[in-house]
Amino acid sequence: MPVKKTNTIRHVLTQLIADVFEKSENKPLNYKQVAALMNLQDAESKAGILEILDEESDSKTGRFVRIAKGKFTLRELKTFIVGRVDMTADGSAYIIPEDELQEDIYVAPRKLRNALNKDTVKVYTYEKSRGRKKEGEVVEIIKRDRTDFTGILQVSSRFAFLIADDRKMIHDIFVPLADLNGAKNGEKVVVSITDWPEGSKNPVGRVKYVLGKQGENNAEMNAILADFGFPLSFPKVVETESEAIPEEISETEIAKRRDFRPITTFTIDPVDAKDFDDAISFQKLDNGHYQIGIHIADVSHYVLPDSALDSEAFERGTSIYLVDRVIPMLPERLSNNLCSLRPNEDKLCFSAVFELDDKAQVQDEWFGRTIIHSDKRFSYEEAQEVIENKEGPYSDELLTLNKLAYILRERKFKNGAISFESTEVKFILDDEGKPLGVYTKERKDAHKLIEDFMLLANRKVAEFIGKQGRGKNKLTFVYRNHDAPNEESLTNFAQFAARFGYKISTKSEKETAKSLNHLMQSVEGTKEQNVLTTLAIRSMAKAIYTTKKHNHYGLAFDYYTHFTSPIRRYPDVMVHRLLQHYLDGGNSVSQEAYEKLCVHASAMEKKAADAERTSIKYKQAEFLQNQVGTAYTGIISGVTEWGMYVEIEENKCEGMVRLRDITDDFYALDEKNYAIIGQRKNKKYQLGDEVKIKVKSVNLAKRQIDFTLLS
């Protein structure tokens, strides 16, 4: 029966046509194809469909778009989108859609429906009445990013509130007096949201942890961990599992492994390290070559899939390195005892063993499980002393390893690797964790030697798996991927570096790498080193874990993974398991399942880095707290629409000069040129400029340092 296009059924027919496009995933269709999919074959119905498609596509607000002669698609497939909340200071938010091709959606405060920063939400979208910007309202909170918040507790006779540290948490949390968990007024605590009654402005919560007094080192460091969602202790079941693991290594286990105990082996680590997850063995062979073993703690022997230990390690993703402490991924019994490659003890390892000639070319390779016995534990300083003086314990081995490492390093840079030697800031702390001084850590040959052999192991393990199979027969593996930099970011950086007289060539990836390396060598020790290195790193893509094989741009390796630190990185545990699985002849595992694990690992890595930076910011603020009024020389390290960041040359502490405090003119941001410019006198402050500043104020609770300019 033909369908006549009448006003009463036009809306229904339009919706049925739209349904056809949705079911075909918005594939371009002509009116005949639409009719066929609706099982309408008569001419009158087809004419009605064509008329609707024509009329709706001619209207700016119509449902369909004509993309070619006779071909149509839906104007917008969805009026609902799923995305992440990015809260602003005024209580409104932008929703960042999961689909990166869609634009951000503005949501007014009254339409957020109790959604909080970083929550995943479903939003109904509509066109703004004036202008083109999309607006929307939250219709569902799909997933809370967090329910735990740190802050200061305010207690009265009838109720209590948490004032959150997070500036994007715009609601105080109501805490009934019965749920204070012993917390007192003014203390720093962690509160968990337990309810948010409909129509109530404030959520309700209970005190989960009492962290201590505001300003106490332990309280503040634990607050940073809690703020980023890291647990403050291991669950009891995890500790129980770790304590139950036997310390003795059975003869049966030893028999399964290649025995390296008779071969000279040592570790080189920071002087205060307790978790030694890598060791190097050295043996000169009869043919004049060298057998170098890179031995890595066999964490996967102790941490078994689906155990509580494994689940906890996966959730944490990584160890976290704050200014004054390490929060390990694994309980101390494993990280500092069973798995730590301590001297004069038999230890189980997963090893990458290479036969190298005098030119550091790999002549043979072997991967598998081993048992080792470390002869000595070197600190970096002790190993460096042996290298420099050419004498001391294992001097022949260290000097040969250093010579080979130099060749590996030189070859890496010749192939296009980039050397980023940014300044690492360290604090001298008293017994209570208060900063007494700041210094920068220098990387010498001993550090680089270990790094170059770890890079060799990571690269060769990735190559070994990555080169097996083709197409559908490729083996799923966990790679460390680093994409080439975005062209626009690189061009902007090149223009900025030119201000200091450095030329960056962007003709090819190899030319770019070569000129970046020349820049890094040239800036070493200069006042602009930190600014230029930081900006260069920002212009690079971020390294991630993925099952999709890409080259590693920064290292100029075709294949790369993380194999060498399973005590502190969960991806390395995955790599060990997969490597053993494939050595045993196992079939390829699910790429989709492992890609999800990689996404989580990358997210936790970023979170840990952010927590580390926050702890540094806190210690910088604490260090300058008693320096209010002190003058320093600094470098402009960042510019924003509300001020400029300045890094003090002497101690690398960073603070802000706010535009409102520069009173000789009205200044505005020139984003393209990384500058703020006076509107009347045209005075310019640009990234990298040297300025004289004075410490104006320090807000320890907000980890903020404010400077004023000195003329």
JOQUIQUI-V944359 format. One line per field, one symbol per residue. phi: phi as a letter, one per 20 degrees, with the letter a starting at -180 (. if undefined). burial: b if it has 16 or more other ideal C-beta (glycine too) atoms within 10 Angstrom, else e. A space follows every 50 residues. Layout:
phi=???
burial=???
//
This chain:
phi=.feeedffdgfffgfffffffffelmfgcefffffffemddfffffffff ffffffffefdffcceeagmdccffbfcedcdadfdfdfenebdeeffff feefdecfgfdelmfdgmfecdcedbfffcndffcabfdbefbffbcdce rdedddfdacceeffffeeedfdfcggfdflnfdgneecddefdabggne fdfdbcfeceepfgnfgfffffffffgenefebeggfffffffeffefef fffffedfedffegbbdcbgfdfcdedbccdcbeefenecedddddgeff feeegmefgfffffffmafddegdaddffdgggefdcgefeffmcfcecd cddcedefelefebbbcrecccbfebdeegffffffffelbpglffffff gffffffgffffffeofddddffeecdedefenffeacbdededgfffgf gffffffgfffffgefeemclfefefbddddcffffgffffffgfffffe ndddedfbffffgfffffffffegnefegffffffffffffefceaeefc fdffeldfcbbddecffdcfgffffgffgfgffenfffefffffffffff ffffffffffffffffgffffffegedgnfebdcdfdaccfdrcecdfff cmfdbcdegfeedeaedcfdffdlbdcffeemfcdcgnfececcfebcdf feldcddcfdf
burial=eebebeeeeeeebbebbbebbeeeebeebbbebbbebbebeeeebbbbbb ebbeebbeeeebbbbbeeeeebbbbeeeeebbbbbebeeeeebbbbbeee ebeebbbeeebbebbbbbbbbbbbbeeeeeeeebbbbbeebeeeebeebb bbbebeeeebbbebbeeebbbbbbbeeebbeebeeebbbbbbbeebeeee eebbbbbbbbbbeeebbebbbbbbbbbbebeeebeeebbebbeebeeebe eeeeeebeebeebbbbbbbeeebebbbbbbbbbeeeeebbbbbbbbbbbb bbbeeeebbbebbbebbbbbebbeebbbbbbebbbbbbbbbbbeeebbbb bbbbbbeeebeeeebebebbbbbbbbbbbbebbbebbeeeeeebeebbeb bbebbeebbeebeeebbbbeeebebebebeeebbbeebeeeeeebbbebb ebbbbbbbbbbbbbbbeeeeeeebbbbbbbbbeebeeeebebbbebbeee ebebeeeeeeebbbbbbebbeebeeeebbbbbbbbbeebbeebbbbbebb bbbbbbbebbbbbbbbbbbbbbbbbbbbbbebeeeeebbebeebeebbee bbebbebbeebbebbbbbbbbbbbbebeeeebebbbbbbeeebbbbbbee bbbbbbbebeebeeeebebeeebbbbbeeeeeeebbbbbebebebbebee bebebbbebee
//
